[in-house]
Amino acid sequence: MTNREAIGYMLLACKELNLDKEATKKLFGAMYWQFDLKTEDEAEELGHEWYHSLDE
C-alpha cells in the first residue's frame, strides 16, 4: 500500500467519524510525519502495541 492510499483510508475514517477539518489536518500531518520516521513493520508493531496498552 502506498502512503497516498493509506491517507485515503484515514480520510474516509475521518469522514465516517465526522471529524472536523482541524482534527483531520492534524491527523494528516501526523501520519505523514510517521511515514518518514517508521518502517511499515515498526508502525504495525508499535501502533498495535500502543492500542492494546490502552486497556491496561
N, C-alpha and C positions, 0 to 999 in steps of 0.2 A: 504494500500500500504506500502510496506517495504521501508526503506531508500535506499536499493540497487536498487529497481525498480524505485524510484524517480530519483536517479542518472542516471539510464539508459535513462530515458526520457530527462534529462538535457543534457546528452552526445549526444543524437540524435539531439536535438535542436542546440547544438554547431556545429555539423557536417553540419546541414542544413544551418546554418548561416556562414559556413566556418571560424569559429573562429580558431585562431592558437593555438598551444599546450600550450603556456604560459597563454593565456587568459582562456583556458579550465581548466588548472590546478588551476588557481586562483579561478574560479567559483566552481570547485570540492571541494576545501578546504573550501571555504566559506559556501557551502551548508552543509558539514559535521559538521562544527562548529555550524551552526544554528540548526541542528538536536539536538545537545546537549543543546542548550540554550532555545529553544522554544518548546511548545507543538504544536501539529498539529493545534489546534484551534487558538492559538496565531499566528502561521505562516500564516494561511489563512487570519485572520483579519488584522494583521499588514502589510502583504505583499500587499494585495489589497488596503488597506488604503494609503500606500506609492505610489503605482502605480497610483491611481486616483489623488493624490496630484500633480503629475507631470503636470497635465493640468491647475493647478491654477497659 
